[in-house]
Amino acid sequence: MKRLLKIGLTLNITAFVAVMLFSCSNPDAVVMEMGSDDTLSGIIADSVVFYRSDSGFVTLELHTPRMVRMETGADIMEFPLGFDVYMYDHQTLTSELHADYGKSFGKSRLIEAQGNVVVQNFGSDEIMYSDKLFWYQDYKMIYTHSHVKIVTPDKQIEADSLVAREDFSEYTMYSGSALLDINDEE
């Protein structure tokens, strides 16, 4: 009886090992297809912080609650929940950019910001508001063809479009109007 049980157990173990060895084989083409770029739909990352530096100093810091990168030839990243960008001159914070939605076009290094776009220059205490903004990182320029409003401690300027440096230290506005505080001295 013990011998019969031992033979039955040995046959069961041998059959199990044989089934496992032969059932787990995949053709090389199937394995290669699983790892190819065509099968990856994209990458989603939460709580992303990105830094750009120059000569050991942080020049740019980007925060976003969610980044989505679709695996296509266009190299596009989306920030569907918005983003905040902080720009530095050495270790001094010079300006900040905020938007409710963003899209980065990798090859052209263009960033599109939409929804409650706010750019603040801390050196001049100026704040710009718009619904849409484009930022060319290579040229360090921002522009918009949407309504734009700039508020400073002593004036408010509104226009139909704007071209500015990325740190918002210089800008040109088109088709605009302004409200200025004028001190009347008697």
VENCORTA-V979490 format. One record per pair of residues at least 12 apart in sequence whose ideal C-beta (glycine too) atoms are under 10 Angstrom apart, sorted by the first residue. I is the first residue (numbers start at 0). J is the second residue. If there is no record, write none. Layout:
I,J ; I,J
This chain:
36,70 ; 36,71 ; 36,72 ; 37,70 ; 38,70 ; 39,69 ; 39,70 ; 40,69 ; 40,70 ; 40,71 ; 41,67 ; 41,68 ; 41,69 ; 41,70 ; 41,71 ; 41,75 ; 41,76 ; 41,77 ; 42,66 ; 42,67 ; 42,68 ; 42,69 ; 42,70 ; 42,76 ; 43,65 ; 43,66 ; 43,67 ; 43,68 ; 43,69 ; 43,77 ; 43,79 ; 44,63 ; 44,64 ; 44,65 ; 44,66 ; 44,67 ; 44,68 ; 44,76 ; 45,63 ; 45,64 ; 45,65 ; 45,66 ; 45,80 ; 46,62 ; 46,63 ; 46,64 ; 46,65 ; 46,66 ; 47,61 ; 47,62 ; 47,63 ; 47,64 ; 47,65 ; 47,66 ; 47,76 ; 47,78 ; 47,82 ; 48,60 ; 48,61 ; 48,62 ; 48,63 ; 49,61 ; 49,62 ; 49,63 ; 49,66 ; 49,76 ; 49,82 ; 49,84 ; 49,103 ; 50,85 ; 50,87 ; 51,84 ; 51,86 ; 51,87 ; 51,136 ; 52,87 ; 53,87 ; 53,89 ; 54,89 ; 55,89 ; 56,87 ; 56,88 ; 56,89 ; 56,90 ; 56,91 ; 57,85 ; 57,86 ; 57,87 ; 57,89 ; 57,90 ; 57,92 ; 58,85 ; 58,86 ; 58,87 ; 58,88 ; 58,89 ; 58,93 ; 58,166 ; 59,84 ; 59,85 ; 59,86 ; 59,87 ; 59,96 ; 59,136 ; 59,165 ; 60,83 ; 60,84 ; 60,85 ; 60,86 ; 60,87 ; 60,92 ; 60,95 ; 61,78 ; 61,82 ; 61,83 ; 61,84 ; 61,85 ; 61,86 ; 61,96 ; 61,101 ; 61,103 ; 61,110 ; 62,78 ; 62,81 ; 62,82 ; 62,83 ; 62,84 ; 62,85 ; 62,97 ; 63,76 ; 63,77 ; 63,78 ; 63,79 ; 63,80 ; 63,81 ; 63,82 ; 63,83 ; 63,84 ; 63,98 ; 63,101 ; 64,78 ; 64,79 ; 64,80 ; 64,81 ; 64,82 ; 64,83 ; 65,77 ; 65,78 ; 65,79 ; 65,80 ; 65,81 ; 65,82 ; 66,78 ; 66,79 ; 66,80 ; 66,82 ; 66,101 ; 66,103 ; 67,79 ; 67,80 ; 67,102 ; 68,103 ; 68,105 ; 72,106 ; 73,104 ; 73,105 ; 73,106 ; 73,107 ; 74,103 ; 74,104 ; 74,105 ; 74,106 ; 74,107 ; 75,102 ; 75,103 ; 75,104 ; 75,105 ; 75,106 ; 76,101 ; 76,102 ; 76,103 ; 76,104 ; 76,105 ; 76,110 ; 77,100 ; 77,101 ; 77,102 ; 77,103 ; 77,111 ; 78,98 ; 78,99 ; 78,100 ; 78,101 ; 78,102 ; 78,103 ; 78,110 ; 78,111 ; 78,112 ; 78,113 ; 79,99 ; 79,100 ; 79,101 ; 79,102 ; 80,99 ; 80,100 ; 80,101 ; 81,97 ; 81,98 ; 81,99 ; 81,100 ; 81,101 ; 81,112 ; 81,113 ; 81,114 ; 81,115 ; 82,96 ; 82,97 ; 82,98 ; 82,99 ; 82,100 ; 82,101 ; 82,103 ; 82,110 ; 82,112 ; 83,95 ; 83,96 ; 83,97 ; 83,98 ; 83,101 ; 83,117 ; 84,96 ; 84,97 ; 84,98 ; 84,101 ; 84,110 ; 84,112 ; 84,118 ; 84,134 ; 84,165 ; 85,97 ; 85,121 ; 86,118 ; 86,120 ; 86,121 ; 86,139 ; 86,165 ; 86,166 ; 86,167 ; 87,166 ; 88,122 ; 88,166 ; 88,168 ; 91,121 ; 91,122 ; 92,119 ; 92,121 ; 92,122 ; 93,119 ; 93,120 ; 93,121 ; 93,122 ; 93,123 ; 93,165 ; 93,166 ; 93,167 ; 93,168 ; 94,118 ; 94,119 ; 94,120 ; 94,121 ; 94,122 ; 94,123 ; 94,125 ; 94,127 ; 94,141 ; 94,164 ; 94,165 ; 94,166 ; 94,167 ; 94,168 ; 95,117 ; 95,118 ; 95,119 ; 95,120 ; 95,121 ; 95,126 ; 95,166 ; 95,167 ; 96,110 ; 96,112 ; 96,116 ; 96,117 ; 96,118 ; 96,119 ; 96,127 ; 96,132 ; 96,134 ; 96,141 ; 96,165 ; 96,166 ; 96,167 ; 97,112 ; 97,114 ; 97,115 ; 97,116 ; 97,117 ; 97,118 ; 97,119 ; 98,110 ; 98,111 ; 98,112 ; 98,113 ; 98,114 ; 98,115 ; 98,116 ; 98,117 ; 98,118 ; 98,129 ; 98,130 ; 98,131 ; 98,132 ; 98,134 ; 99,112 ; 99,113 ; 99,114 ; 99,115 ; 99,116 ; 99,117 ; 99,130 ; 100,112 ; 100,113 ; 100,114 ; 100,115 ; 100,116 ; 100,131 ; 101,113 ; 101,114 ; 101,116 ; 101,132 ; 101,134 ; 103,134 ; 103,136 ; 104,133 ; 107,135 ; 107,136 ; 107,137 ; 108,134 ; 108,135 ; 108,136 ; 108,137 ; 108,138 ; 109,133 ; 109,134 ; 109,135 ; 109,136 ; 109,137 ; 109,138 ; 110,132 ; 110,133 ; 110,134 ; 110,135 ; 110,136 ; 110,141 ; 110,165 ; 111,131 ; 111,132 ; 111,133 ; 111,134 ; 112,129 ; 112,130 ; 112,131 ; 112,132 ; 112,133 ; 112,134 ; 112,141 ; 112,143 ; 113,129 ; 113,130 ; 113,131 ; 113,132 ; 113,133 ; 113,145 ; 114,129 ; 114,130 ; 114,131 ; 115,128 ; 115,129 ; 115,130 ; 116,128 ; 116,129 ; 116,130 ; 116,131 ; 116,132 ; 116,134 ; 116,141 ; 116,143 ; 116,145 ; 116,147 ; 117,129 ; 117,132 ; 118,132 ; 118,134 ; 118,141 ; 118,143 ; 118,147 ; 118,149 ; 118,161 ; 118,163 ; 118,165 ; 118,166 ; 118,167 ; 118,170 ; 119,150 ; 119,167 ; 120,149 ; 120,151 ; 120,163 ; 120,164 ; 120,166 ; 120,167 ; 120,168 ; 120,169 ; 120,170 ; 121,166 ; 121,167 ; 122,166 ; 122,167 ; 122,168 ; 123,151 ; 123,152 ; 123,166 ; 123,167 ; 123,168 ; 123,169 ; 124,150 ; 124,151 ; 124,152 ; 124,153 ; 125,149 ; 125,150 ; 125,151 ; 125,152 ; 125,154 ; 125,156 ; 125,167 ; 125,168 ; 125,170 ; 126,148 ; 126,149 ; 126,150 ; 126,151 ; 126,167 ; 127,141 ; 127,143 ; 127,147 ; 127,148 ; 127,149 ; 127,150 ; 127,156 ; 127,161 ; 127,163 ; 127,167 ; 127,170 ; 127,172 ; 128,146 ; 128,147 ; 128,148 ; 128,149 ; 128,150 ; 128,157 ; 129,141 ; 129,143 ; 129,144 ; 129,145 ; 129,146 ; 129,147 ; 129,148 ; 129,149 ; 129,158 ; 129,160 ; 129,161 ; 130,143 ; 130,145 ; 130,146 ; 130,147 ; 131,143 ; 131,144 ; 131,145 ; 131,146 ; 131,147 ; 132,144 ; 132,145 ; 132,147 ; 132,161 ; 132,163 ; 133,145 ; 134,163 ; 134,165 ; 135,165 ; 136,165 ; 138,164 ; 138,165 ; 139,163 ; 139,164 ; 139,165 ; 139,166 ; 140,162 ; 140,163 ; 140,164 ; 140,165 ; 140,169 ; 140,170 ; 141,161 ; 141,162 ; 141,163 ; 141,164 ; 141,165 ; 141,166 ; 141,167 ; 141,170 ; 142,160 ; 142,161 ; 142,162 ; 142,163 ; 142,170 ; 142,171 ; 143,158 ; 143,159 ; 143,160 ; 143,161 ; 143,162 ; 143,163 ; 143,172 ; 144,159 ; 144,160 ; 144,161 ; 144,162 ; 144,173 ; 145,158 ; 145,159 ; 145,160 ; 145,161 ; 146,158 ; 146,159 ; 146,160 ; 146,161 ; 146,175 ; 147,159 ; 147,160 ; 147,161 ; 147,163 ; 147,170 ; 147,172 ; 147,173 ; 147,175 ; 148,161 ; 148,172 ; 148,175 ; 149,161 ; 149,163 ; 149,167 ; 149,170 ; 149,172 ; 149,175 ; 149,177 ; 150,178 ; 151,179 ; 151,180 ; 152,180 ; 153,178 ; 153,179 ; 153,180 ; 153,181 ; 153,182 ; 154,177 ; 154,178 ; 154,179 ; 154,180 ; 154,181 ; 155,176 ; 155,177 ; 155,178 ; 155,179 ; 155,180 ; 156,170 ; 156,172 ; 156,175 ; 156,176 ; 156,177 ; 156,178 ; 156,179 ; 157,172 ; 157,174 ; 157,175 ; 157,176 ; 157,177 ; 157,178 ; 158,170 ; 158,171 ; 158,172 ; 158,173 ; 158,174 ; 158,175 ; 158,176 ; 158,177 ; 159,172 ; 159,173 ; 159,174 ; 159,175 ; 160,172 ; 160,173 ; 160,174 ; 160,175 ; 161,173 ; 161,175
